[in-house]
Amino acid sequence: MKYKTESSEKSTVKITMTFDKKEWEAANQKAYEQTRGKYFVNGFRKGKAPKHVIELNYGKGVFYEDALNNLFTDHYYDIVEKEKENYTVVGQPQLSVDDISEDGAVLVAVAPVKPDVKLGAYKGINIKKVEYNVKDEDVESELKRLQERNSRLVAVEGRAAEKGDTATIDFSGSVDGEKFEGGTSENYPLVLGSNSFIPGFEDQVIGMNVGEEKDVKVKFPEDYQAENLKGKDAVFAVKLNKLEKKELPEINDEFIKDAAGAESVDAYKKETRERLEKQAKEKGDAETENNIVKAITETAEAEIPDAMIENQMDVMMRNMEYRLGMQYGGMKLADYLKYMGTDVKTFREGYRSQAADTVKSQLVIDKIIREENIKAEDAEIEAKLEEFAKAANKSLEEYKKDVDDSQREYIANDIVINKLFDFLKANNNMTAEEEKKPAKKAAAKKADGEEKKPAAKKPAAKKADGEEKPAAKKPAAKKAAKSEKAE
């Protein structure tokens, strides 16, 4: 077999494989031996008819397709491996037959390959450095949240329901006199003022007394998720069964020891500040690194094959499915898409722009690593292994017994990426942004007993992963970079 390779358009390589008469006859004989059992010829038991007899009955080219498939499998991947220093194939090839006869065959494979990147400026440019500062009120907020988490509900006596109370209610909703699905519940704990139900509902429960029954009249929003309820007037028959209020523990050293394991309130504040400052630095560093990647990618040029973008979209879909399962109690992607009123194809397509940006970023990062000859030295890898060994309370030699080549490669990749960003920060003008306050994490709704939502509430599933469409979120720079190095 002879072959030749030619660079083709949009980061593809054309591999032409030429097979002589002897090779072609051997391939047809192999195809005959593999498939003769499926051909029926009068006068012969199934699978026993000679090759030339089958060809007379089914046509001279009856074995050509299987022969070509065998030749492709036997030779294509060896060629790709042999040529890996010249190009990296990143997807399945498109196959065609250039010539075929009794004297031989010419098979052509056009495969997408990892493109070369024309780097723009990646040194000496202005890049925003993001910093988040931790303030005293941030520490106090953490202390307040600890207090809230350790609160308890106590019965309310001698007064009507107020904002902030937890009202345990029965309710039954109807539109035009007809009850609707999801509009009925018993002993539902509702935190008044939490805006869990549609506007106006909780305001009308405020002022009710235990044992009181009342018709609550509301109007469903025009953008409500259920088509049959959008903009409709509804009446909920409500009965207040129980009323409770939140009682907060007193913040003192005894409480802190019990709730957080710290020695005192001051010790807890100190530990909390250190934790918040670490989180603030990590968040600022991640955003700064994303700014770096964006800046150096914008001016770079690369012809990215569709196969690389499609592969990245597949990765994003798998990640989305994983996050749904982890964050929403095993929720399936199919159920989420149904809830969102979309399908897999449409949802996946929403990732295309982000996937293209991610792939381009990965390619640019990889090119800079090669251009600047950034490597992980053996001593650096050993130092990391020693660090991990200490954390595991093991000796270095003992720890290394469980470290295989793939883990060592992962550590090396991590070192390279960290060195890359150190290099880029040192060689660009990092201008600090105006001081920011760390974004507060949203309190988990389940803490307020809101996990059971009736139809009177907009669906929480739209907030899956903090976004309503997949392209809304950019990947972390280091994560994207490591993804490329792992290929």
HUDAHU-V294014 format. One record per pair of residues at least 12 apart in sequence whose ideal C-beta (glycine too) atoms are under 8 Angstrom apart, sorted by the first residue. I is the first residue (numbers start at 1). J is the second residue. Records with the same first field share a line. If there is no record, write none. Layout:
I=J  J
This chain:
1=17  18  19  20  23  71  75
2=17  18
3=15  16  17  18  75  79
4=16
5=79  83  86  87
8=110
10=303  305
11=112  113  114  115  302  303  304  305
12=110  111  112  113  305
13=87  89  110  111  113
14=108  109  110
15=76  79  93  108  109  110  111
16=98  106  107  108
17=71  72  75  76  79  106  107  108  109
18=104  105  106
19=71  104  105  106  107
20=103  104
21=102  103  104
23=71  104
24=67  102  103  104  105
27=67  68  70  71  105
28=51  63  64  67
29=51
30=67  70
31=63  64  66  67  70
32=51  54  63
34=66  70
35=63  66
36=48  49  51  54
39=54  57  58  62
41=53  54  57
51=63
60=102
61=100
64=100  105
67=105
68=97  100  105  107
71=105  107
72=95  107  109
76=93  109
80=111
87=113  114
88=113  114
89=111  112  113  114
90=112  113  114  305  307  308  311
91=111  112  305  307  308  310  311
92=111  307
93=109  110  111  112
94=109  110  111
95=107  108  109
96=108  110
112=305  306  307  308
113=305
114=308  363
115=302  303  304  305  363
116=302  367
117=300  301  302  363  364  366  367
118=300  301  302
119=296  300  364  367  368  371
120=296  298  299  300  301
121=296  299
122=296  364  368  424  427  428
123=424  427  428
124=427  428  429
125=295  296  428  429
126=428  429  431
127=288  291  292  295  428  429  430  431
128=288  291  430  431  432  433
129=284  288  291  430  431  432  433
130=283  284  287  288  291  433  436
131=280  284  432  433  435  436
132=280  281  283  284  435  436  437  438
133=280  435  436  437
134=273  276  277  280  438
135=437
138=276  437  438
139=269  272  273  276
141=440
142=272  276
143=251  265  268  269  272
145=443
146=259  260  268
147=248  249  251  255
148=246  248  443
149=259  447
150=248  249  255  259
151=246  247  248  249
152=246  247
153=166  244  245  246  247
154=244  245  247
155=242  243  244
156=210  243  244  245
160=206  207  208  209
161=192  205  206  207  208  209  240  243
162=192  206  245
163=192  193  206
164=191  192  193  245  246
165=191  192  243  244  245
166=189  190  191  192  243  244  245  246  449
167=189  190  192  205  208  240  242  243
168=187  188  189  190  240  241  242  243  244
169=187  188  190  205  238  239  240  241
170=185  186  187  188  238  239  241
171=183  184  185  188  216  236  237  238  239  454  456
172=184  236  237
173=234  235  236  237  454  455  456
174=234  235  236  237
175=229  232  233  234  235
176=232
180=226  228  229  234  455
181=455
182=454  455
183=234  236  454  455  456
184=454
185=452  454
187=241  242
188=452  454
189=449
190=202  205
191=448  449  450
192=205  206
193=206
194=448  450
196=450  453  457
197=218  454  456  457
198=218  219  220  221  224  456  457  458
199=218  221
200=216  217  218  219
201=216  218  236  456
204=216  217  218  238
205=238  240
208=238  240
209=240  243
210=240  241  242  243
211=239  240  241
212=239  240
213=237  238  239  240
214=237  238  239  240
215=235  236  237  238
216=235  236  238
217=233  234  235  236
218=233  234  236  456
219=231  232  233  234
220=232  233  234
221=458
224=458
225=458  459  462
226=455
229=455
234=456
236=456
251=265
252=265
253=265
256=268
276=438
279=438
280=438
283=438  439
284=436
286=476  477  478
288=425  430
289=421  476  477  478
290=474  476  477
292=421  424  425  428  477
293=361  364  365  477  480  481
294=361
295=428
296=364  368  424
297=357  360  361  364
300=360  363  364  367
302=360  363  364
304=356  359  360  363
308=359
309=352  355  356  359
310=355
312=351  355  356  358  359
313=348  351  352  355
315=483
316=351  354  355  470
317=333  344  347  348  351
320=333  465  470
321=333
323=464  465
324=336  464  465
327=464  465
328=461  464
331=461  464
336=461  464
339=459  461  462
340=461  462  468
347=470
348=470
350=469  470  471
351=470  471
352=471
353=471
354=470  471  473  474  475
357=474
358=475  480  483
361=477  480  481
362=480  481  483  484
363=484
365=417  420  480  481  484
366=484  485
368=420  424
369=416  420  485
372=420  423
374=416  419  420  423
375=416
376=411  412  413  415  416  419
380=415
381=408  411  412  415
382=396
384=411  414  415
385=399  400  403  411
410=486
413=482  485  486
414=482
416=485
417=478  481  482  485
418=478
420=481
421=477  478
445=460
